[in-house]
C-alpha cells in the first residue's frame, strides 16, 4: 500500500476538510497538464491513476478494515481531473490562463465548485455508488461519476453563457 499515493502527497491528512484540500491540490496540477499537454493526456492519466488507486485502496481496506477512509483523497484527484478533461478541455498557453474570454479559468473553477458539490451532496447515481459499491470501486466510483457530471455541467453552463453573450 502506498500511503503517499492514496493520500495525494499526504494532503488527505489535513485536519479539516481533507477532501476539499485534496481537490485543491489536484486542481492546479490538472490545469498545468491541460496547459502543457492536452485534455486527452489528462484523461488518460486519470484513467491510469484510477486503476492504480482502486488496487491500492483495496489493499488498504484489506489491511485496515476501514472503507472509504476520509484520509484517502486520490479519488478527489480522479474526480477533479475527469471534470477538467471534460469542461475546459482547450489548449491554451500559460500566458492565456487569465484571459477570461477563453473560459479556461472560469470553467476550471466552476468544475471545482460543481465537483465538490456533487461529491459532498452525492445526488442520484453518485450517492448510490457511494452507498452500494464496495472496496476501491466504491471509493473511486462516486468521485469519477461526480467529476464527469461536474465537467459536463460546467461546459454546458459556459456554452450557455457564451450564447447569451452573443445575444446581448
Secondary structure, DSSP 8 states (H G I E B T S, - for coil): --HHHHTTTTGGG-SS-HHHHHHHHHHHHHHHHHHHS-HHHHHHHHHHHHHHHHHHHHHHHHHH--SS-TT--HHHHHHHHHHHHHTT-----GGGTT-GGG-HHHHHHHHHHHHHHHHHH--HHHHHHHHH--HHHHHHHHHHHHHHHHHHHHHHHHHHHHHHHHH-
